[in-house]
Amino acid sequence: MQHDVRGLELTTVSAAATRHIDQAVSDFLNYLTTASAEVKSALAEDPDFVLALCFRGYFLMMLENRAVLPKVHETLDRMKPHLDAVTPRERLHARALEAWATGDLASACLAWEELLTEAPRDLLALKLHHTMTFYTGRSHVLRAVVSSVLGAWDASVPGYGYVQGMYAYALEENGDYAAAERWGREAFDANPEDLWAIHSVAHVMEMQGRSAEGTKWLDYSQDNWAHKNPFKAHVWWHAALFLLAQGDYERALNLYDNELVSVNSPAYVDVSNQASLLKRLEIAGVDVGDRWDVLAEHAETRIEDHMLPFRDVHFCLALTARGNLDGARRQIGSMRAFAADNRGWTANVTKSTLIPLCEAIIAYESGEYGKACDLLWPMRNELALIGGSHAQRDLFAQILGDTAVRGSKLSIARSLLAERVARRPSSKGTWLKYSSVLDELGESDLAKRAEQNAATAAEAG
């Protein structure tokens, strides 16, 4: 029996394997490209090391590609003969991996939650729970679980800065922006390399309409993060949103071409960040040229995946924005079959939320704006289930607003824009849209007032 750097028992006799798994956890939390190599080295030292096998399975699942599932099940099979001899904590890791592999994210999260009640310093379990709860859109659970372990952590425990960064993000997603920024900056001070902490503070600035500050906060060069894994593209995405808010569309496109696309490879294409940014640019009236082509071609190879609803909806968006409506309809047919043939969280959300959302996107890209508005309007406040952050899901609010204006559903457009300027009064572009809709409805006094607010708004986009 060995112990990790935070004092948790590991069922292995190999001190070298323990060192490698400690390094793997650290590299994983620090978004380095070396974490999987450390897991491989741990297994070379001890091929039956259950936690290392779990970590291998976790990494495979994080590829979010159905093609990896046979390898995940092979890894689960390798663990089974050893589960009776390991700690209850390690068995719960195995249970979480098994649930995740069947698409039952909710059960995987419950296994990690049970684990954390007994081992609140299990940083791997905490980060995985944080990530997959994010993909189920349950902000209150994010905060509850990180809050529940905080008492076991302080600056003397290795990795405390990562916990601070997670708590900052959880607070931000629950609207506690002042505390979120404080915790995020403390996490950054503890480790200026922590992309999650940097990202958490950027989220606060995004939600508060502080785009000029956000641009300064994310003033990094490509070389700064060359050693980071593809998550860096999501932080660049935030930088592009700040530029969009300021109306600097040329620099946003340059970020897309030089930073976001740089993470693409034959094995991985960053569809979610890239499709989301391109669509926001198009809604702003920017011609994005042929940039949809690569995304749509990759999305067509993933029509049958259904690993995460959040990914599926962006595959659909890429297909339809390129004009491949037949591919998007085939994807919806595959979703229906998947939802009918499977159980668990992913299948349930696919049926209840993802399919109607994708049908609305197809209508939108087909120019059927009234139909798209009719589909999106009743589900606009129920989209958290597809996962992602408030900032990421805001794309669908923007699409709904665009459908209402283009579909001449002016009363709905007025309602949506009134809500939007209340949440983000710094946006000049939103005030101007609001003024235009009010003017069309004959509400001239309110339209003039909105135009006056636009004149003093800080964000030009």
N, C-alpha and C positions, 0 to 999 in steps of 0.2 A: 504493500500500500504506500502510495506517495501522496504529497499534498501540493496543491497549486500555490501560486504566489499570494493568493488571498486566504490560504489556510484550508481550502476545501479538499476532502479526500478524493483521490483518484485511484481507481482499481487498475493499477499497473505496478510492476516491480521495477520499471525502467525510469531512472532519474533523467536520462536523456530524452525519453519520450515526453516526460513531464515538462521539461524545458521547452521542447518544441511546441507543445500544445499551449503553454503560457504565451509563447511568442505569437502563435497563430491567433489567439484571442486579441492580443494587443494590436497586431497588424490588421485584423478584421475591423476592430473599432476605429482604427486610424485610417481606414480606407486605402490601405496599401495593396499592391498587386502580389505580395509575397505570402499572404496568409495560407493559400492552398498548398504551396510548396512546404510550409511548415507542418501542415497536417500530414502530408505525404511522408515527411521525414519522421514524424511521430509514429506513423504506422510501420515504417521500415524498422524502427527500434522495437516495436511491440505490435505485431499484426492483429492481435486480439484486443487491443485497447478500445473498449467500447465507446468512450467519449470521443476519441479520435475518429472512430468509424461514424459516429453520429455527426461529427463536424463535417466529415466527407459528404455524408448525405445532405446535410444542410446546404453546403456549397453547391451541390448539384441542383437542389431545388431552387436556389437563388438564381440559377440560369433561366428559370421561368420558361422552359422549353419541354414540351411533352416527350421529346426524343430522349430525355435523360431518365425517364421513369424506370425503365428496366434496370439501369445501374443503381438507382435508389433502392429498388426492391432487392437487388442482389446484395447491397450493403446491409439492409435490414435482415436478410437471411443470414449473413455472416455474423451478425450480433446475437441472434437468438440463442445459440447454444451457451452463451456466456452471461445471459441476463440474470440468471439466478445467483450468480456469484458477485455481482456488482452492487454498488450502493443504491438505495432507493432514488437518490437524485439522478444517477446515471440511467436508471430504468425509466424515469420520467422524461429524460431527454429522448430516449428511444421511442416512448409513447408519442411524444410530440412530433417526431419525425414521421412516424407511421401515419398519424392523422393528417399531417401536411401532405404526404404523398398521395392520400386519397382525395385531396381537395377540401378537406374539412378544416379550414383555418380556425374556426371558432374552437374546435376541440383541441387543436394544437396549442392555441393560446391558453386554454384552460389548464393544459398539462404544465406549461411553463409557469402559470400563476400558482398552481399547487406546489411546484418545485420551489418557487421563490419564497413561499411561506416558511419553508424549512431551511433554505439556503439563500438568504437575501443578498449575499455577495457573489452569487453566480452571475458574472457579468455577461457571459455568452447567452444565458437564458433571458436575461433582462433585455439585451439588445435585440434578440430574435423576437421576443414578445413585442417590443416596441415597434419593430419593423412590420410585423404581420398584423398587429392591431391597427397600425396606420393604413394598411391595405384593406382593412375591413371598415374604415371610416368611423371608428368608435372613439371619439376624442376623450370622452369621460373616462374610458377604461385606460387610455394612455396615462392620464394624470393619476388615476387611482393606484395603478400598479407601481409607477415610479415613486409616488408618495409613500407607498407601503414599505418600501425597502430603505428609504433615506435614513432611518434611525440606525441602520447597521453600517453606515458609511460616514467617513470624514476624510480630511486631507491626508491622514496617515495611511489610508488603505490604497494600494496601487489601483489606478484606474478611476479614482473618484471624479476626476474632471469629465470623464465620459458620462457618468451618471448625472452630473450637473447639466451637461448639454442635452441629455434626454429629457430631464425635468424642464429645462427651458422650453423645449419644443412642445412638450405636453401642456405647459402653461399657456403658450401662445395659441395653440389650437383650441383652448378653452376660453380665450379672450382676455386672459390676465396679462396684458402686454407689458406693463411696468415690471412685474416680477419676472416675466419671461426674459426680458432684456437684461435684467440684473444677473440672473442665473447664467444666461448665455455668455455674457461678457466675462463672468468669473471662470466659466469653463474655458473660454478662449485664453484668458490670462494663464490658466494652468497648463494649457497646451495649444499654442497658436497654430499648430498643424491640424487641429481637430475640425474637419470639414463640417461635422454635424453641429458643432457649436457655432461656427461661422454662419452656417445655413439657418440655424434657429434665430439668430439675431436678424438676419436678412428677412426672415418671415415676419418678424415684428414690424420692421420698416415697411415691408410690402403692405401689410394689413392697415398700417396707419398712414399710408400715402406719403411716406418720407423718401421719395425716389432719389432726390439729390444726395441725401445722406447714404442711401443704399448704394449708389454708384461709387461713392468714396469707400464705403465699407468693403466692397468687393473689387477694389482696385488691385488686382493681381495679374501677373503675366502668365502666359501658358507655361513657362518654365517653372514657375512656383509650384505647380501641381502636376508636373510631368510624371512623378512617381506615384500618383494616386490612381485608384481604379476608376471605372466609368461613372461613379457617383459624382465626380467633379463636374460632369456635364450638367447635372441638375443645379449646381451652384452657379454655373455660367448662365443657365436658363433664368435664374433669379436676376442676375446682372442684366440680362436682356430685357426682362420685364421693367426694370427701373428705367432703362433707356426708352422703352415704349411709352412709359408714363410721361416722359419728358418730350415726347415727339421726335426723338432722335432715331428715326427708323433705319437710316443708313448704318449707324454703328450697331444697331441690333442685328441687322442682316450680316454684318461683318463678324459679330460674335457667333452667329449661327454657322457661318462658313468656316471660321477659323478655330472655334473652340468646341461647339456642340458636336459638329460632324467629325471632329478629330478622334472621338472615342469609337466610331464605327469600325467594324472589322468584318471579315467574311462570316465569323461566328456570332457576331453581336451587332445589331443596329439599334440605336437609341430612339425608338419610335415615339415613346410617350413625350419626352421633352421636346423633340424636334417637331412633331405634328402639332403639339399644343402651341408652340411659338409661331409656326407658320400660319396657323389659323388665326391667331390673334393679330398678326400682321395684316392678313387679308381683310379681317373685319375693320381694321384701321384704314383700309383703302390702299395697301401696299401691294404691288405686283411682285410675287415671289418667284416668278419665272418657272423653271423646270425642277425646282427643289423638291416637289412632291414625288418625283419619279422613283428615286431610290427607296423612299419610305414605302410607297405603294407596292413596289415589286417585292420588298421584303415582307410586307403585311400579307401578301397573297400566299406566301409560303407558310404562314402561321394561322391560316383560317381555321384549322382543326385543333388548335392548341388548348384554349380554355383553362389556362393555368391561373390567371388572375383577371377578374372583370375589368380592373383598371387598365390592363394591357389590351384586352380585347376591344374596348371602346376606342382606343387610339389606333389600333389596327383598322377598325371600321372607318375612322375619320380619315386616315391616310388613303384608303381605297376610294372612298367617295370623293374626296377633294381632288384626286387625280382623274375622276370620272369613271372609275371602275365600279359602277353600280351593280353589275352582275356579280362581281366578286364579293361585294358587301352583302348582297342577298344570299349568296351561297354560304357566307359566314353565318348569317342569321339562321339559315336552315341547319347548319352544324350546331349552333348554340341550342336550338330547340331539341335536337336529338340528344345532345349532351345533358341538357336539363332533365329530359325524360328518363335517361338511362342511368343517372348517377344520383347519389345522395350527398348530403353535406352542404356546408356553407356556400361553396362556389356554385354548385348546381342550383341551389335555391335563389341566390342573388341573380344568377344568369336569367332565370325564369321571371323573377318579379321585377327586376330593375334594368338589367343590361339590355335585354332584347327590346323593350319599348324605347330605351334611349337610342339604341342603334337605328331603330326604325325612324325615329325623329331625325337623326343625322342624315339618313338617306333622303328623307323628304326635303330637308334643308338644302342639301347639295343638288337635289333635282330641281330646285326652284319652286317647290310646293310649300311656300312659306306659311300659308294659312294652316295647312295640315301639320307642318312641323311645330307651329306654335300650339296648336290644339293638343299635340302629343306631349310637348314639353311642359306646358303650363301646369297641369295637375300634379306633375312629379317633381317640380322644381325644388321643393323643400325636402325631398326624400332621396336625394342622390348620394348621401354620405355612404350608403351601402356599397357603392362601386369602389370605394377606397380613395386614397389620396388626401391631400390637404385642402383646407378652405381655398387657398390660393390656386391650387390646381383645378379644383372643381369649378372655380369661377369662370373658366372657359365656357361651361355649358350655360351659365347665366348670361354670358355675353352672346352666345349663339341664340338663346331664347330672345334676348332683347332685339337682336338683329332680325329674327323672324317676325317679331311683332311689328317692327317698323316697316319692313319690306312687305309684309302681308297686310298692311293697313289696319292692323288691330290696335288702333291708337289708344284706346282706353287701357289696354293691357300694357302697351309701351309706356304710357304715362305712369302707371303703377310701378312698373319695374324700374324706371329711371328715377322716380321719386325715392324709392328704396335705396337705389345705388348712390345718389348724391347725399343721402342721409348718412350712409356708411362711409363714404369717401368724398367729403366736400372739397378736397384739394384738386379734383380732376376737372380741368377746364373742358376737355372733350365731352365728358358726360353732362356737364351743365349745358353745353351748347346743344347736344342732342335733346336734352330735356326741354330746353327752350323751344326748339323746333317743333317737337311734338305738341307742346302746349299751344303754340301758335296755330298749328293745324286744327286743333280742337276748338279754336276760337277763344282761348283763355289768354288774351293778350297781356293783361296786367301781370299775371304769373310768369308769362314768357319773358317779359322785360326784366322781371326780378331775377329770373334764372340767368339771363344774359349778363346782368350786372355781376352776379356771383361768378360767372365764368371769367369776367375781366380781372378778378382778384385772385383766382385760383392759382395755386403754386405749380401744378403739373399741367404742361401744355398738351400732352398727348390726348 
